[in-house]
Amino acid sequence: MLTPDKITSTVCPFCGVGCTLELHIKDNTIYRVTSPHGSPVNHGNLCVKGRFGYDFLYSPRRVTKPLIRKEKQLPGKRTAAASLNEWREASWDEALDLVADRLTEIYQKSGSDAMGMFSCAKATNEENYLMQKIYRALFRTNNVDHCTRLCHAGSVVALQMAVGSSAMSNPAADVQFNDVFIVTGSNTTETHPIISLQMKAAIEKNGAKLIVVDPRRIEMVNYATLFLQQKPGTDVPLFSAMAHVILKEKLYNRQFIDERTEGFDEFAASMEKFTPEYAESISGVDRQLIIQAARMYAGAKNAAIYWALGIPEHTHGVENAMSLIHLAFLTGQIGRTGTGLNPLRGQNNVQGASDSGAMPWHYPGYQVVDNEENAARWEGIWNVEAGGLNRKRGLTNTEIVGAIGPGGILSMYIMGENPVMSEPNANHTRHQFEQLEFYAAQDLFINETHQYADVFLPAAGWAEKDGTFTNTDRLVQRVRRAVDAPGSARPDWMILADVAQRIEARLKRPQSSGWNYSHPGEIIEEMGRGVPDYAGIRYQRLESGGLAVPVPTVDHPGTPVLFEKSFPRGRGMFHPLEYKPPAELPDDEYSFTLTTGRVLEHWHGGTLSSASSLDDLYNQALMELHPQDAARLGFTDGEIARVSSRRGSIEIRVKVVERTSPGVVFIPFFFARAAANILTNDAIDPRAKIPEYKVCAVKVEKPGSSTEDGRLPAYRQRGRY
């Protein structure tokens, strides 16, 4: 066993659980990862990603010097770089000057509406804050977004409408105090493995009862008292039928409703039609199971609901999340330990990136941009002239991609995102990126989207810089620099501050608030001057552990449980609901429903996990197909199938498994060659603007003589790009 030169405590870079990692360092290299038993979130437990996925830092595909495309790319003729031969190395000064020159030129020529950027849920709070600040304070645009739009946007909008806050109300570890809990739209053992361990312990040690509601027979079903296997896209009738039962049987908490909510009568009237019989006819779930689930949840002393992307990623994602919120309001199962509404956040810092203002409708702290008082506050903090900030709500991720072209978005700056893999209807996304006048990419690797870039700025990885992440529990934790970044790669916050100074000089604007930060701790303190929930965050306070926001003062202990006495909007708001079917349903030609998601061994678009040893554990795309469908179509396990939608086709290996339902296929979305998002529908929720990843119509057929196996293309394999 090696003796480490040092052991550095930090936070996992993958999912939103926020596990504490101890990085064992020898000769400036991480060689082992452990976690202390007293760690606040994970209690020493780690999943395969946290324990073994760190080695993407050492991939030969890492870009370690700034790169500039050799040939100038023209709108409409922009092509993806097939190899590093199409790039040349440059100095930081040359690369940053080019970024500042071209962005400023396009802004001065075409205005703020021509500017678009994507921030990053894998970057720190400080980096997301700076990214949105550049575009708002310098380019005067709110075309600012990140991948929360593609995951929990429906939950965020619903929670803002109902309670005035958009985060988990309780720590995930509160499950130990649950008598009953619902898990829906979450394959928890694969997407949030440490939280699933806590759920299993609550059942096995404390006797909690679990209700699983999901189109797939996920592993948590093995621990469930009830399993309601609904058809994809039928959440509103199912959960509204539970509300119907609670209302008809008078199982609701009248005192809580009267004292803490409004809109009850109109809501109750809208529930009349959602009988268990009606819900069964749409969802396929036996009415008696719906009745049992309603009685079990309403009859609990402490009950909670946990959900992930299976709820918001629909054209009616806001209504889906609202149907869960209503159950908590009806029963008063919120505002206490062991209760709550808990959207499990996906990436390591998607909560923090949202808190930091990387969204088109909100300044940091969810302060809407079209409110005069909010705009004036940030003009003061950023030293922007009165009236200088744009009061118009910006475009979302999917809207920005759709607006690329003449008269629309002409330039993009993307930090750590990969929209060609993560946006729906990927072929259309590629076409849109071909129309850009200028594109700057900032990341560790050249991915499917960055191949279209004019400039590539190499960033430091999470273990090569300082900062903070905010996990799904709202716990702000320190990320610490453990090793040196390779080559001349730099932390994102340093790159952004350098770019900002250059842009500011070219625009001849008064210094907005100073970009000469010496440490990221200064950045989060600046953010706290405008965001009351972060006002008490100081790096020295985080040395011995995290703080759960809100932390309004420097001596405040943090707020693990929200809404104990009131909601941010005052009273919780019930909203009448109607059932709206998915935008695209199966028909005679496209007879299957496709749903997408993650697997244990990979994460998000696969950019990081495919560059690590995790890829050895799951190295080709697999489509889950129910045995009945496999027999009918003549497929055996391991065969190649062609899967097509109205937007494109992929070829993928079949995994015959009873986990899915007849007529439903499941494809993970991280494999570039068999990318599920070539198939998915870009129809969006009208309020949250989130795409409908969880339901689209596809056909499954034999591919003929193809030998395609879904393996990663060369530039995504671990050899040098």
Wavefront OBJ file of the C-alpha trace (Angstrom):
o trace
v 0.000 0.000 0.000
v 1.378 3.385 -1.018
v 1.872 6.036 1.610
v 0.224 9.235 0.370
v 2.048 12.537 0.269
v -1.233 14.078 1.380
v -4.954 13.353 1.658
v -7.320 16.098 0.478
v -10.986 16.278 1.389
v -13.361 17.340 -1.396
v -16.779 16.558 -2.922
v -17.687 14.005 -5.605
v -17.959 15.447 -9.169
v -20.784 13.192 -10.379
v -24.352 13.155 -9.024
v -26.131 15.607 -6.761
v -25.759 13.606 -3.531
v -22.537 15.462 -2.690
v -20.524 12.672 -1.102
v -17.330 13.549 0.757
v -14.209 12.163 -0.931
v -10.726 11.761 0.493
v -8.245 11.964 -2.378
v -5.014 10.088 -1.676
v -2.204 11.876 -3.521
v 1.248 10.577 -4.470
v 3.562 12.547 -6.762
v 0.765 14.947 -7.717
v -1.473 12.028 -8.776
v -4.664 10.700 -7.225
v -4.225 6.974 -6.766
v -7.010 6.110 -4.313
v -10.336 7.511 -3.099
v -11.928 6.855 0.279
v -14.562 8.549 2.410
v -14.579 9.086 6.180
v -17.256 7.279 8.176
v -18.312 10.567 9.729
v -18.986 12.268 6.397
v -22.248 14.228 6.701
v -23.983 13.050 3.528
v -22.713 9.567 2.735
v -21.343 8.295 6.084
v -18.337 6.701 4.404
v -20.260 4.977 1.615
v -19.376 5.604 -2.033
v -20.781 4.306 -5.311
v -18.656 3.045 -8.179
v -18.487 6.499 -9.778
v -17.293 8.244 -6.654
v -14.725 5.602 -5.739
v -13.292 4.805 -9.171
v -14.423 7.460 -11.655
v -11.777 10.087 -10.830
v -9.305 8.877 -13.457
v -10.887 10.914 -16.259
v -8.453 13.567 -15.021
v -5.626 11.487 -16.492
v -7.221 10.609 -19.806
v -4.957 11.181 -22.814
v -7.928 12.985 -24.340
v -7.509 15.899 -21.898
v -6.817 19.135 -23.721
v -4.045 20.931 -21.846
v -3.285 23.952 -24.033
v -5.562 26.509 -25.727
v -6.556 25.521 -29.253
v -7.705 27.580 -32.258
v -9.224 26.107 -35.410
v -6.795 26.373 -38.324
v -9.468 27.236 -40.858
v -12.014 29.989 -40.272
v -15.494 28.523 -39.943
v -18.288 30.227 -41.879
v -21.985 30.165 -40.914
v -23.785 27.365 -42.706
v -20.474 25.749 -43.650
v -19.166 25.061 -40.158
v -18.059 21.441 -39.788
v -17.148 19.177 -36.899
v -13.401 18.731 -36.437
v -12.606 15.084 -37.062
v -9.202 15.181 -35.317
v -6.717 17.389 -33.520
v -5.063 18.070 -36.875
v -7.739 20.682 -37.531
v -6.605 22.696 -34.494
v -3.382 24.524 -33.618
v -2.028 25.281 -30.178
v -2.094 28.905 -29.053
v -1.017 30.977 -26.081
v -3.604 31.967 -23.496
v -3.291 35.597 -24.553
v -3.982 34.801 -28.201
v -6.922 32.524 -27.424
v -8.540 34.878 -24.901
v -8.026 37.905 -27.137
v -9.722 36.064 -29.989
v -12.696 35.166 -27.765
v -13.028 38.744 -26.514
v -12.578 40.245 -29.995
v -15.147 38.056 -31.740
v -17.785 38.169 -28.994
v -17.471 41.936 -28.703
v -17.612 42.354 -32.489
v -20.836 40.334 -32.761
v -22.394 42.135 -29.801
v -21.579 45.574 -31.206
v -22.806 44.599 -34.650
v -25.974 42.649 -33.779
v -26.848 43.465 -30.169
v -27.586 41.469 -27.050
v -30.114 39.164 -28.749
v -27.276 37.688 -30.834
v -25.463 36.445 -27.732
v -26.018 33.060 -26.110
v -24.197 31.000 -23.523
v -24.527 27.728 -21.621
v -23.160 27.511 -18.109
v -22.395 24.246 -16.343
v -23.854 22.158 -13.518
v -20.461 20.454 -13.080
v -18.701 23.781 -12.437
v -18.591 25.510 -9.064
v -21.022 28.079 -7.700
v -18.412 30.765 -8.200
v -17.841 29.859 -11.847
v -21.525 29.775 -12.689
v -21.984 33.131 -10.984
v -19.186 34.683 -13.073
v -20.447 33.178 -16.327
v -23.929 34.656 -15.982
v -22.480 37.937 -14.708
v -20.386 38.351 -17.881
v -23.389 37.977 -20.127
v -25.732 40.113 -18.031
v -23.378 42.911 -16.960
v -21.299 43.151 -20.157
v -23.437 41.825 -23.035
v -26.741 42.915 -21.458
v -28.530 39.671 -22.292
v -30.406 37.095 -20.244
v -29.798 34.326 -22.820
v -28.174 32.383 -19.987
v -28.985 28.776 -19.136
v -27.554 25.408 -18.152
v -28.674 21.799 -17.984
v -31.273 22.285 -15.255
v -33.490 23.183 -18.221
v -33.036 19.608 -19.422
v -33.672 17.891 -16.103
v -35.644 19.519 -13.259
v -37.018 22.688 -14.877
v -40.569 21.366 -14.549
v -40.033 20.749 -10.833
v -38.469 24.186 -10.356
v -41.392 25.999 -11.988
v -44.025 23.966 -10.130
v -42.369 24.487 -6.757
v -41.914 28.208 -7.407
v -45.615 28.473 -8.287
v -46.752 26.454 -5.272
v -44.355 27.394 -2.457
v -41.997 30.086 -3.817
v -38.890 27.895 -3.519
v -37.472 25.260 -5.823
v -35.158 23.015 -3.805
v -35.594 19.880 -1.724
v -37.464 20.722 1.456
v -35.618 18.144 3.575
v -32.235 16.404 3.599
v -32.303 13.041 1.857
v -31.135 11.429 5.104
v -34.511 12.376 6.607
v -35.820 9.198 5.000
v -34.777 7.468 8.225
v -37.690 9.302 9.898
v -40.287 8.368 7.256
v -43.131 6.003 8.029
v -44.109 6.006 4.342
v -42.337 7.405 1.319
v -43.015 7.552 -2.389
v -40.276 7.157 -5.003
v -41.366 8.103 -8.507
v -39.552 8.875 -11.730
v -36.283 7.900 -10.050
v -34.171 4.804 -10.587
v -32.543 5.698 -7.299
v -30.129 2.772 -6.993
v -28.440 3.779 -10.260
v -28.785 7.561 -10.319
v -28.437 8.361 -6.576
v -26.965 5.144 -5.133
v -26.059 6.507 -1.701
v -29.569 7.871 -1.167
v -30.940 4.459 -2.173
v -28.827 2.877 0.593
v -30.481 5.223 3.085
v -33.902 4.329 1.692
v -33.206 0.611 2.017
v -32.008 1.101 5.593
v -35.204 3.013 6.438
v -37.222 0.035 5.216
v -35.123 -2.799 6.625
v -34.137 -1.241 9.962
v -36.931 1.215 10.712
v -39.913 -0.473 9.090
v -40.750 2.334 6.666
v -43.139 1.473 3.842
v -42.179 2.333 0.263
v -44.485 3.061 -2.671
v -42.739 2.934 -6.053
v -44.451 4.559 -9.039
v -42.492 4.011 -12.256
v -42.913 2.634 -15.802
v -39.934 0.311 -15.208
v -39.463 -2.374 -12.590
v -36.462 -0.665 -10.981
v -34.497 -2.335 -8.192
v -36.271 -0.353 -5.459
v -39.420 -2.328 -6.314
v -37.796 -5.246 -4.467
v -38.104 -3.198 -1.264
v -41.555 -1.740 -1.930
v -44.845 -2.428 -0.208
v -46.678 -1.214 -3.326
v -45.553 -0.970 -6.955
v -47.643 1.103 -9.345
v -46.288 0.520 -12.864
v -47.880 3.236 -14.965
v -47.666 3.951 -18.667
v -45.125 6.707 -19.444
v -46.671 10.163 -19.382
v -49.676 9.342 -17.155
v -48.462 10.757 -13.833
v -51.100 13.488 -13.517
v -54.129 11.167 -13.608
v -52.457 8.653 -11.300
v -51.387 11.086 -8.558
v -54.558 13.134 -8.967
v -56.548 9.948 -8.418
v -54.673 9.521 -5.137
v -55.706 13.084 -4.293
v -59.294 12.190 -5.282
v -59.287 9.294 -2.805
v -57.846 11.488 -0.041
v -60.563 14.055 -0.663
v -63.477 11.594 -0.947
v -62.449 9.641 2.149
v -61.708 12.843 4.086
v -58.133 11.761 4.792
v -56.832 15.298 4.356
v -55.412 17.588 7.050
v -58.012 20.353 7.287
v -56.069 22.395 9.804
v -52.965 22.509 7.617
v -55.019 23.354 4.528
v -56.822 26.209 6.299
v -53.741 27.657 7.993
v -51.028 27.127 5.387
v -52.593 26.971 1.885
v -54.918 28.722 -0.566
v -56.855 27.701 -3.682
v -58.186 24.497 -2.112
v -61.790 24.704 -3.275
v -60.947 25.263 -6.953
v -58.354 22.496 -6.792
v -60.757 20.063 -5.132
v -63.345 20.722 -7.832
v -60.761 19.908 -10.527
v -60.071 16.548 -8.851
v -63.650 15.305 -9.235
v -62.980 13.713 -12.612
v -59.783 11.936 -11.505
v -61.458 8.851 -10.112
v -59.352 5.701 -9.607
v -61.331 4.133 -12.451
v -60.468 7.012 -14.784
v -56.795 6.857 -13.770
v -56.718 3.103 -14.361
v -58.097 3.549 -17.885
v -55.257 5.953 -18.750
v -52.305 4.771 -16.655
v -52.898 1.024 -16.692
v -52.509 0.854 -12.890
v -55.126 -1.158 -11.019
v -57.551 1.175 -9.233
v -57.199 -0.778 -5.991
v -53.459 -0.119 -5.938
v -54.146 3.598 -6.367
v -56.593 3.541 -3.456
v -54.151 1.621 -1.246
v -51.331 4.041 -2.071
v -53.492 7.061 -1.227
v -54.564 5.602 2.107
v -51.036 4.550 2.999
v -49.520 7.980 2.257
v -52.316 9.976 3.897
v -52.386 7.752 6.977
v -48.689 8.081 7.784
v -47.376 10.143 10.673
v -44.378 11.203 8.561
v -44.429 10.777 4.793
v -42.236 12.157 2.015
v -42.014 12.113 -1.764
v -38.774 11.703 -3.722
v -38.654 12.170 -7.464
v -36.172 12.597 -10.274
v -36.297 13.195 -14.011
v -39.168 10.838 -14.766
v -41.501 13.529 -13.413
v -40.341 16.835 -15.028
v -39.064 15.645 -18.431
v -42.454 15.882 -20.124
v -44.452 18.471 -22.023
v -46.630 18.503 -18.902
v -43.735 18.281 -16.432
v -44.982 21.224 -14.379
v -48.359 19.513 -13.914
v -46.615 16.248 -12.996
v -44.651 17.925 -10.215
v -47.726 19.875 -9.121
v -49.663 16.628 -8.681
v -47.034 15.531 -6.131
v -47.036 18.896 -4.355
v -50.804 18.625 -3.928
v -50.456 15.341 -2.028
v -48.152 17.000 0.508
v -50.450 20.020 0.859
v -53.542 17.847 1.332
v -51.975 15.827 4.127
v -49.700 18.437 5.716
v -46.686 16.253 4.998
v -44.261 19.149 4.647
v -42.376 21.476 6.961
v -41.285 18.810 9.462
v -38.425 16.364 9.833
v -39.298 13.133 8.036
v -41.699 14.733 5.563
v -41.293 16.861 2.458
v -41.126 17.350 -1.274
v -37.746 16.216 -2.513
v -36.673 16.511 -6.171
v -33.387 14.579 -6.335
v -31.040 16.806 -8.303
v -28.990 15.208 -11.035
v -25.509 16.648 -11.444
v -23.062 17.511 -8.684
v -23.842 21.248 -8.724
v -27.102 21.677 -10.622
v -28.679 23.106 -7.453
v -25.811 25.541 -7.009
v -25.682 26.579 -10.657
v -29.383 27.446 -10.435
v -28.888 29.299 -7.145
v -26.016 31.218 -8.785
v -28.227 32.634 -11.539
v -27.321 30.452 -14.524
v -30.909 30.634 -15.801
v -32.624 32.965 -18.286
v -35.468 34.226 -16.097
v -33.617 34.764 -12.830
v -30.689 36.635 -11.378
v -28.831 34.767 -8.616
v -31.177 33.705 -5.847
v -34.149 33.172 -8.222
v -34.801 36.916 -8.459
v -36.796 37.438 -11.650
v -35.051 39.615 -14.220
v -38.150 41.570 -15.253
v -38.651 42.962 -11.733
v -37.345 46.529 -11.435
v -36.237 46.187 -7.816
v -34.229 43.039 -8.590
v -32.554 44.597 -11.623
v -31.646 47.729 -9.673
v -30.132 45.596 -6.893
v -27.774 43.827 -9.268
v -26.940 47.038 -11.132
v -25.689 48.345 -7.813
v -23.664 45.242 -6.999
v -22.132 45.066 -10.493
v -21.660 48.836 -10.904
v -23.890 48.909 -13.981
v -25.558 52.206 -14.846
v -29.188 52.590 -13.796
v -31.393 50.887 -16.380
v -28.419 49.130 -17.948
v -29.389 45.537 -17.231
v -31.809 43.880 -19.633
v -35.296 43.495 -18.146
v -36.412 41.011 -20.830
v -36.460 37.324 -19.906
v -33.887 35.372 -21.869
v -34.096 32.246 -23.975
v -33.752 28.756 -22.508
v -31.282 26.091 -23.675
v -33.612 24.583 -26.245
v -34.832 28.012 -27.378
v -31.256 29.250 -27.794
v -30.413 26.269 -29.993
v -33.566 26.833 -32.020
v -32.780 30.549 -32.443
v -29.283 30.055 -33.884
v -29.001 31.590 -37.333
v -29.416 34.919 -39.184
v -31.448 37.384 -37.139
v -31.070 35.227 -34.026
v -28.239 33.798 -31.935
v -24.936 34.308 -33.772
v -22.380 33.453 -31.071
v -22.126 30.855 -28.313
v -19.857 30.468 -25.304
v -20.266 27.044 -23.677
v -18.638 26.013 -20.407
v -18.687 22.284 -19.696
v -21.888 21.362 -21.558
v -22.483 19.094 -24.551
v -25.817 20.035 -26.164
v -25.332 17.794 -29.207
v -25.572 14.882 -26.771
v -27.993 16.355 -24.238
v -30.503 18.329 -26.331
v -33.406 16.417 -27.930
v -33.530 15.884 -31.687
v -29.730 15.823 -31.907
v -29.559 15.987 -35.704
v -31.340 19.348 -35.589
v -28.947 20.537 -32.862
v -25.931 19.712 -35.034
v -27.475 21.589 -37.930
v -28.034 24.616 -35.723
v -24.438 24.730 -34.509
v -23.305 24.786 -38.128
v -25.008 28.201 -38.467
v -22.989 30.028 -35.785
v -20.666 32.909 -36.594
v -18.480 32.216 -33.564
v -18.312 29.545 -30.873
v -15.971 29.442 -27.849
v -15.750 26.214 -25.828
v -14.332 25.831 -22.314
v -13.953 22.300 -20.987
v -11.646 19.384 -20.201
v -12.348 17.469 -23.409
v -13.396 18.156 -26.984
v -16.841 16.588 -27.109
v -19.485 16.200 -29.827
v -20.489 19.866 -29.566
v -17.034 21.388 -29.078
v -15.946 19.885 -32.393
v -17.776 22.859 -33.953
v -15.874 25.447 -31.865
v -13.504 28.126 -33.133
v -11.560 28.312 -29.861
v -11.070 25.743 -27.112
v -10.061 26.923 -23.626
v -8.699 24.038 -21.486
v -10.170 24.011 -17.989
v -8.987 22.495 -14.747
v -10.905 19.530 -13.366
v -12.792 19.504 -10.088
v -9.784 18.196 -8.092
v -7.502 20.825 -9.624
v -9.248 23.940 -8.274
v -11.003 25.491 -5.286
v -14.679 26.371 -5.021
v -18.026 25.247 -3.648
v -20.781 22.878 -4.757
v -24.365 22.912 -3.455
v -25.785 19.411 -3.325
v -29.349 18.171 -3.652
v -29.840 18.743 0.119
v -28.945 22.456 -0.364
v -25.686 21.749 1.471
v -22.890 24.119 0.378
v -19.579 22.250 0.601
v -15.953 23.024 -0.169
v -14.224 21.694 -3.253
v -10.470 21.748 -2.742
v -7.506 21.800 -5.069
v -5.688 18.508 -4.522
v -3.414 18.233 -7.565
v -2.021 20.526 -10.247
v -3.871 20.865 -13.536
v -2.045 19.398 -16.546
v -0.194 21.607 -19.009
v -1.533 25.149 -18.960
v -5.151 24.246 -18.097
v -6.684 26.800 -15.741
v -9.653 26.902 -13.327
v -12.838 28.090 -15.029
v -13.197 31.083 -12.676
v -9.752 32.370 -13.640
v -10.490 31.964 -17.366
v -13.817 33.765 -17.021
v -12.352 36.664 -15.043
v -9.636 37.064 -17.683
v -12.154 36.990 -20.538
v -14.355 39.518 -18.699
v -11.533 42.012 -18.279
v -10.742 41.849 -21.987
v -14.388 42.266 -23.019
v -14.871 45.146 -20.599
v -11.854 46.956 -22.026
v -13.089 46.518 -25.607
v -16.580 47.752 -24.718
v -15.049 50.707 -22.833
v -17.515 50.165 -20.015
v -16.856 51.420 -16.485
v -15.367 48.637 -14.382
v -18.468 46.632 -13.478
v -17.309 45.502 -10.017
v -13.761 44.415 -10.516
v -12.741 41.129 -12.086
v -9.423 40.833 -10.230
v -10.484 38.076 -7.846
v -7.589 36.487 -6.000
v -9.604 33.549 -4.673
v -13.075 32.072 -5.357
v -14.056 32.835 -1.767
v -14.271 36.487 -2.816
v -16.700 35.571 -5.585
v -19.214 33.775 -3.394
v -19.089 36.647 -0.904
v -19.990 39.014 -3.753
v -22.863 36.716 -4.700
v -24.016 36.709 -1.075
v -24.376 40.489 -1.143
v -27.310 40.027 -3.507
v -28.589 36.581 -2.447
v -29.849 36.517 1.155
v -29.739 32.708 1.308
v -25.967 32.786 0.695
v -25.170 35.927 2.714
v -23.654 33.914 5.562
v -21.484 31.604 3.444
v -17.756 32.031 4.128
v -15.030 29.582 3.194
v -13.691 29.465 6.749
v -17.146 28.362 7.929
v -17.063 25.419 5.504
v -13.729 23.998 6.623
v -15.272 21.565 9.096
v -18.363 20.718 7.033
v -21.139 22.130 4.879
v -23.958 24.578 5.548
v -27.520 24.058 4.292
v -28.884 27.210 2.680
v -30.611 29.453 3.543
v -27.693 30.826 5.597
v -28.737 34.481 5.955
v -25.994 35.649 8.361
v -22.399 34.753 9.176
v -23.451 33.207 12.495
v -26.510 31.321 11.156
v -26.213 27.500 11.495
v -27.997 26.706 8.222
v -31.498 25.422 7.470
v -31.757 21.652 6.915
v -35.594 21.624 6.896
v -37.601 24.244 5.009
v -41.131 25.589 5.488
v -41.494 24.781 9.186
v -43.700 27.832 9.811
v -44.427 29.373 6.412
v -43.682 29.201 2.705
v -41.594 31.833 0.884
v -44.698 32.929 -1.058
v -46.755 33.050 2.145
v -49.367 30.326 1.737
v -48.885 27.223 -0.348
v -50.914 27.446 -3.550
v -53.097 24.631 -4.890
v -53.532 24.661 -8.672
v -56.404 23.000 -10.590
v -55.112 20.342 -12.975
v -56.102 18.882 -16.327
v -54.625 15.777 -17.924
v -52.630 16.427 -21.085
v -51.243 13.419 -22.981
v -47.658 13.361 -24.252
v -46.903 15.299 -27.433
v -46.212 12.115 -29.409
v -47.905 8.776 -28.798
v -47.344 5.420 -30.523
v -49.246 4.666 -33.720
v -49.289 1.895 -36.311
v -45.915 2.890 -37.807
v -44.103 3.951 -34.636
v -45.656 1.454 -32.268
v -43.280 1.643 -29.270
v -42.841 4.254 -26.561
v -39.222 5.247 -25.963
v -38.117 6.457 -22.549
v -34.544 7.455 -21.685
v -32.369 7.694 -18.584
v -29.083 6.987 -16.857
v -27.221 3.902 -15.677
v -25.017 3.366 -12.639
v -21.668 3.350 -14.428
v -22.037 6.503 -16.540
v -23.151 10.054 -15.992
v -25.019 12.673 -17.990
v -23.690 12.844 -21.582
v -20.830 10.490 -20.780
v -18.099 13.082 -21.440
v -16.367 12.383 -18.123
v -17.349 8.779 -17.439
v -16.436 7.548 -20.932
v -12.943 8.982 -20.363
v -12.525 6.951 -17.160
v -12.210 3.283 -16.238
v -15.984 3.303 -15.646
v -16.336 2.842 -19.384
v -14.868 -0.659 -19.034
v -17.871 -1.615 -16.912
v -20.499 -0.484 -19.427
v -18.872 0.054 -22.812
v -21.701 -0.229 -25.296
v -25.234 1.031 -25.575
v -28.022 -1.401 -24.705
v -31.758 -1.054 -25.307
v -34.102 -2.724 -22.845
v -36.829 -4.677 -24.671
v -39.550 -6.685 -22.927
v -39.505 -10.461 -23.604
v -43.008 -10.364 -25.119
v -41.900 -7.738 -27.641
v -38.624 -9.555 -28.319
v -40.488 -12.772 -29.094
v -42.986 -11.004 -31.327
v -40.249 -9.227 -33.307
v -37.866 -12.181 -33.360
v -35.052 -10.663 -31.277
v -32.772 -12.568 -28.945
v -30.607 -11.054 -26.251
v -27.540 -9.317 -27.719
v -28.859 -8.827 -31.268
v -28.614 -5.486 -33.050
v -31.830 -3.557 -33.658
v -32.566 -0.449 -35.665
v -34.622 2.044 -33.663
v -36.197 4.938 -35.544
v -38.341 7.955 -34.722
v -39.607 10.728 -36.948
v -36.292 12.522 -36.288
v -33.653 9.887 -36.950
v -32.405 6.331 -36.463
v -29.783 4.518 -34.417
v -28.575 0.933 -34.243
v -28.185 -0.570 -30.810
v -27.770 -3.928 -29.107
v -30.887 -5.438 -27.509
v -31.096 -6.402 -23.847
v -34.158 -8.600 -23.325
v -35.364 -7.882 -19.797
v -38.637 -7.809 -17.869
v -37.679 -4.543 -16.164
v -39.443 -2.568 -18.868
v -43.100 -2.887 -19.881
v -44.511 -4.400 -23.063
v -44.557 -1.709 -25.726
v -41.949 0.418 -23.929
v -38.206 0.487 -24.703
v -35.532 2.133 -22.570
v -32.261 3.586 -23.933
v -29.559 5.326 -21.854
v -28.507 8.644 -23.378
v -24.739 8.816 -22.855
v -23.489 6.771 -25.884
v -22.475 8.954 -28.807
v -22.826 6.376 -31.551
v -26.221 5.152 -30.381
v -27.380 8.465 -28.971
v -30.934 8.284 -27.670
v -31.342 12.001 -28.273
v -31.203 11.468 -32.007
v -34.652 9.960 -31.472
v -36.186 12.132 -28.752
v -38.815 14.768 -29.367
v -37.986 18.474 -28.961
v -41.548 19.355 -27.949
v -41.368 21.340 -24.698
v -43.395 22.136 -21.616
v -44.953 25.551 -22.320
v -44.098 26.949 -18.884
v -40.822 25.272 -17.908
v -39.525 24.954 -21.513
v -38.188 21.486 -20.706
v -38.126 18.907 -23.523
v -40.112 15.670 -23.424
v -37.307 13.137 -23.042
v -39.409 10.476 -21.348
v -41.961 9.799 -24.080
v -41.692 9.602 -27.848
v -42.872 7.135 -30.506
v -40.341 4.809 -32.137
v -40.277 1.678 -34.239
v -37.976 -1.277 -33.624
v -36.878 -3.501 -36.496
v -34.107 -5.724 -37.801
v -31.199 -3.757 -39.321
v -30.307 -6.228 -42.056
v -26.588 -6.920 -42.422
v -25.333 -4.118 -40.113
v -22.518 -4.885 -37.692
v -22.979 -1.704 -35.655
v -22.613 -2.419 -31.940
v -23.119 0.952 -30.326
v -19.525 1.341 -29.163
v -18.074 4.785 -28.720
v -16.503 6.444 -31.768
v -12.749 6.964 -31.718
v -12.850 10.493 -30.352
v -14.842 9.299 -27.300
v -12.601 6.335 -26.525
v -9.795 6.733 -24.016
v -7.047 7.009 -26.616
v -5.738 10.393 -27.736
v -8.329 12.347 -29.748
l 1 2 3 4 5 6 7 8 9 10 11 12 13 14 15 16 17 18 19 20 21 22 23 24 25 26 27 28 29 30 31 32 33 34 35 36 37 38 39 40 41 42 43 44 45 46 47 48 49 50 51 52 53 54 55 56 57 58 59 60 61 62 63 64 65 66 67 68 69 70 71 72 73 74 75 76 77 78 79 80 81 82 83 84 85 86 87 88 89 90 91 92 93 94 95 96 97 98 99 100 101 102 103 104 105 106 107 108 109 110 111 112 113 114 115 116 117 118 119 120 121 122 123 124 125 126 127 128 129 130 131 132 133 134 135 136 137 138 139 140 141 142 143 144 145 146 147 148 149 150 151 152 153 154 155 156 157 158 159 160 161 162 163 164 165 166 167 168 169 170 171 172 173 174 175 176 177 178 179 180 181 182 183 184 185 186 187 188 189 190 191 192 193 194 195 196 197 198 199 200 201 202 203 204 205 206 207 208 209 210 211 212 213 214 215 216 217 218 219 220 221 222 223 224 225 226 227 228 229 230 231 232 233 234 235 236 237 238 239 240 241 242 243 244 245 246 247 248 249 250 251 252 253 254 255 256 257 258 259 260 261 262 263 264 265 266 267 268 269 270 271 272 273 274 275 276 277 278 279 280 281 282 283 284 285 286 287 288 289 290 291 292 293 294 295 296 297 298 299 300 301 302 303 304 305 306 307 308 309 310 311 312 313 314 315 316 317 318 319 320 321 322 323 324 325 326 327 328 329 330 331 332 333 334 335 336 337 338 339 340 341 342 343 344 345 346 347 348 349 350 351 352 353 354 355 356 357 358 359 360 361 362 363 364 365 366 367 368 369 370 371 372 373 374 375 376 377 378 379 380 381 382 383 384 385 386 387 388 389 390 391 392 393 394 395 396 397 398 399 400 401 402 403 404 405 406 407 408 409 410 411 412 413 414 415 416 417 418 419 420 421 422 423 424 425 426 427 428 429 430 431 432 433 434 435 436 437 438 439 440 441 442 443 444 445 446 447 448 449 450 451 452 453 454 455 456 457 458 459 460 461 462 463 464 465 466 467 468 469 470 471 472 473 474 475 476 477 478 479 480 481 482 483 484 485 486 487 488 489 490 491 492 493 494 495 496 497 498 499 500 501 502 503 504 505 506 507 508 509 510 511 512 513 514 515 516 517 518 519 520 521 522 523 524 525 526 527 528 529 530 531 532 533 534 535 536 537 538 539 540 541 542 543 544 545 546 547 548 549 550 551 552 553 554 555 556 557 558 559 560 561 562 563 564 565 566 567 568 569 570 571 572 573 574 575 576 577 578 579 580 581 582 583 584 585 586 587 588 589 590 591 592 593 594 595 596 597 598 599 600 601 602 603 604 605 606 607 608 609 610 611 612 613 614 615 616 617 618 619 620 621 622 623 624 625 626 627 628 629 630 631 632 633 634 635 636 637 638 639 640 641 642 643 644 645 646 647 648 649 650 651 652 653 654 655 656 657 658 659 660 661 662 663 664 665 666 667 668 669 670 671 672 673 674 675 676 677 678 679 680 681 682 683 684 685 686 687 688 689 690 691 692 693 694 695 696 697 698 699 700 701 702 703 704 705 706 707 708 709 710 711 712 713 714 715 716 717 718 719 720 721
